[in-house]
Amino acid sequence: MKDNNKKITTASGAPVAYYQDSMSAGPRGPLLLQDYFLHEKLAQFNRERIPERIVHAKGSGAYGTFTVTHDITKYTRAKFLNQIGKQTRLFMRMSTVGGERGSADSERDPRGFAIKFYTEDGNYDLVGNNTPVFFIKDPRKFPDFIHTQKRDPYTNCKSATMMWDFWSLNPESLHQVTTLMSNRGTPFGFRHMHGYGSHTFSMINAANERVYVKFHFRTEQGIKNLSAKEATELRGTDPDYAQRDLYTSIDKGEFPKWKLFIQVMTEEQTKAFRWNPFDLTKVWSQKEYPLIEVGILELNENPDNYHAHVEQAAFAPAHVVDGIGFSPDKMLQGRILSYPDAHRYRLGSNFEQIPVNRCPYMVNNYHRDGQMRVDGNGGSSPNYFPNSFDNSIEDPAYAEPALQLYSDKADFYDRNENDDDHYTQPGDLYRLLEPKEKQDLIDNIVDAMSGIEGPKREEIINRQLCHWFRADMNLGMGVAKGLNFSMDSLAEHMPKK
């Protein structure tokens, strides 16, 4: 039974006599400086908003479980994967990428797909998207790319010109742009899409042997996408429909599920792969590297407060556990640095003490001080290592095998052999589509490219048309016709034999 006489207090616990009235000099007089609770309320209100995520600003999240259904201990010694039937609690956040917190859920945009596994060896964050590839493969390009997805510094509006200018100047983006412009670019909510780790990661087994892996989460609800028209209508009628759909389904007990699969490639196989196997703009053929089932992910608990859980959740590819590691994927290497740095800026240096981010098992280190330290700060124990006062030890048993390096020279490499093939896989993707899906893709591209404006419009369109033709002649022809380019103009953009 609730306490009907529960007193309202200040943040420090002092009871408040009057919650709705300020202290003033007489009934109509000015307010008094000594009304400290007025100051506390207004100051707290001013600080209710933490900085918005630069990317993935709008998202939805829930708690759930991961259950192992198949034995993959030959590949990894990760404890949360070491036994069939083992269950691990998790928190998952799905999001749009380019929009602000108030943007619509149905925007044509990739969707973030981030999972925090609360394992006995520490928290493991698998941070990916609903696409197996990305727009770029070098992290130096990331700030520039994201700038093109945000607002024009002159108009403060979204700009198709900025986006297509960047994409046309970076043909490595073609695979992801093709995916984005297909109906997969507007999924029907978060429950009806696949998820991917996207990057190449490594797994290490009990014998300290490494293999490289890609993670695939396949929705058990079935793939369902919005047409361009449906997505546009939802922006106006229900911009939060994906968030509503997720929490409503969980509240009703209709718990969404995804099956986890991995693809595995040995270190020897990486040397013979046609493309750079660590290139984030490429996929691995599932015929050559078939999907191996691992387990089932279920979301079954809505957070009781959005800000405390979803908004303050902080995921980072740097958070791996024993048995799972990194790869030479350049974008992954960049994210290892940038994600924790973003969280320290947005949430403070002790963001991992926030309950949704806190490891539920033992944490022992010599980190001290900093903004919002809430765990006792180590008390009177030493803040340095080694020392003569505690029994903390290093454990070489957790060391990974040496990572194979592919060059003995440090330089600014922009490509290796076959790394400039930006067209085969996007073309293959187009040719896999059904006839209606092909036409939808062409229509969506035409609609998006029609927004290109300004004196460079024809130059940008010509450059991008060249990429579509190189991927597939029919795709290029369909886009060109949709943009009303003449046959004389088209001849300039045909691939040279």
Residue, then its C-alpha position, 0 to 999 in steps of 0.5 A: m500500500k502506498d504511503n498517502n502522506k509521503k512528503i515532497t523533499t528537496a534533492s538533499g531530502a529536506p521537506v518542502a512546505y510549498y511546492q507550487d508557490s515561490m517566496s515573495a516580499g508580500p503577495r505581489g512583491p518580488l521574489l526572494l533570493q533565499d528561496y533555495f527550492l525555486h533555484e533548485k527546481l529551475a536549475q534542475f529543469n535547465r539541466e534535464r537534457i543531456p547532450e543528444r547523441i551525434v548519431h543514433a539520437k532517436g531510439s527505443g530499447a528494452y531488456g531481455t535475454f540471450t539463450v544459447t541453443h547451439d555449441i560453438t565452443k570450438y570457436t570461442r571460449a566466451k563464458f556466456l556462449n559456453q553451454i547450451g541453454k545458458q541464459t544471459r540478461l541484456f539490454m538492446r537499443m534500436s535507433t535511426v541514425g541521421g535524425e535528431r531525437g524528434s525525427a520520424d521513425s519512418e525516415r529512410d535511414p539505416r537503423g542502429f542495432a546495439i546489444k549490451f550482454y551482462t556477462e560474468d566476464g564483464n559487459y559485452d557490447l555488440v554495436g551494429n546496424n540493420t545492414p551488413v555493410f556501411f557507407i565508408k571503410d576508413p574512420r577519417k571520413f566519418p565526421d565528413f560523412i555524418h555532416t552530410q546527413k545532418r543539416d546544411p550550415y547555410t540553410n540549417c535544412k537537410s540537403a540531398t545535394m550534400m548527401w549525393d555529392f559525398w556519395s558520388l565522390n566516394p563510390e565505396s558507399l554504393h553498396q550501402v546506398t543501394t541497400l538504403m534506397s531499397n525498401r530495406g531503408t524503411p523497415f516496418g518498425f524495429r521488430h521486423m528487421h534483421g540486425y548485424g554486427s556489420h564489422t568483422f570480429s574475432m573469436i578465440n577458443a580455449a586453445n587460444e586459436r583465432v577465427y574471424v566472424k560476422f554476426h547476423f541476427r535474423t528476426e523471427q517476426g519476419i522481414k516487413n518494410l514500408s513503401a516510400k509512400e507509407a513511410t512518408e505518410l507515417r512521418g506526419t501521422d505517427p512519427d513515433y510508430a516504431q517506438r510505440d510498436l516495440y513497447t506495446s508488443i512487449d507490454k502485451g507479452e508478444f516478445p520479439k525474438w531474433k536468432l543469432f548466427i555467425q559466419v566463420m573465416t579462418e586466418e588462412q582463408t582471409k588471405a585468399f578472399r577475393w576482397n579485403p575481408f575486413d572491409l566494412t563495405k563488403v559482405w562474405s558470401q553465405k554460400e562460401y561461409p554459411l550461417i552457423e546458428v548460435g542462439i535466440l535473443e528475446l526482448n521481454e521487459n520494458p524499461d520503467n523510465y526512458h531517460a534512465h535506461v534508453e537515453q543513458a545507455a552507452f554502447a561501445p565496440a571497445h567493450v569485448v569479453d574474453g573469447i571475442g576480440f577485434s580485427p584489422d577492420k579500419m572502421l572498427q578500429g576507429r569506433i573502438l576510440s570514438y564511442p567511449d569518447a562520445h559517452r565520456y563527453r555526453l554522460g561523463s567520465n563515469f558513464e559505466q556506473i549508470p545502472v543501465n551500463r553497470c556491470p552486475y558482477m565484480v569490477n576492480n580497477y584503479h580508476r578514480d575521481g571524475q564527474m558523477r562518481v557515485d560508487g564510493n570512489g574506491g574508499s581508502s584503498p590504493n589508487y595505483f598499481p602495483n602496490s603492497f596493500d591489496n591482492s589484485i593481480e594481472d591474469p595472463a590467461y586472458a591474453e589473446p594470441a598475437l594478431q597477424l599483421y599484413s604489412d611491415k610498413a606504416d603508411f596512409y594506405d587507401r587501397n589494396e588489391n581489389d579494394d577499389d571494386h565498389y560495384t560487383q556487390p551492389g550490382d549483385l544485390y540489385r540482381l537478387l531483387e524481385p522485379k517490383e523491388k527493383q522498380d521500387l529501388i529505382d523509384n526511391i533513387v530517382d526521388a532522392m536524387s531529384g532533390i539535388e540542387g544548385p550549380k553543381r547539380e548536373e555534375i553530381i548527378n552525372r557522377q552518381l549515374c556513372h556508379w549506378f551504370r558500373a553496378d548494373m546497366n539496367l539499374g543505371m538506365g532505370v535511374a537515368k530515365g527516371l531523371n529524364f537524362s537524354m540518351d546523348s547524355l547517357a552515353e557519357h556515363m556508360p561503363k567503358k569495356 
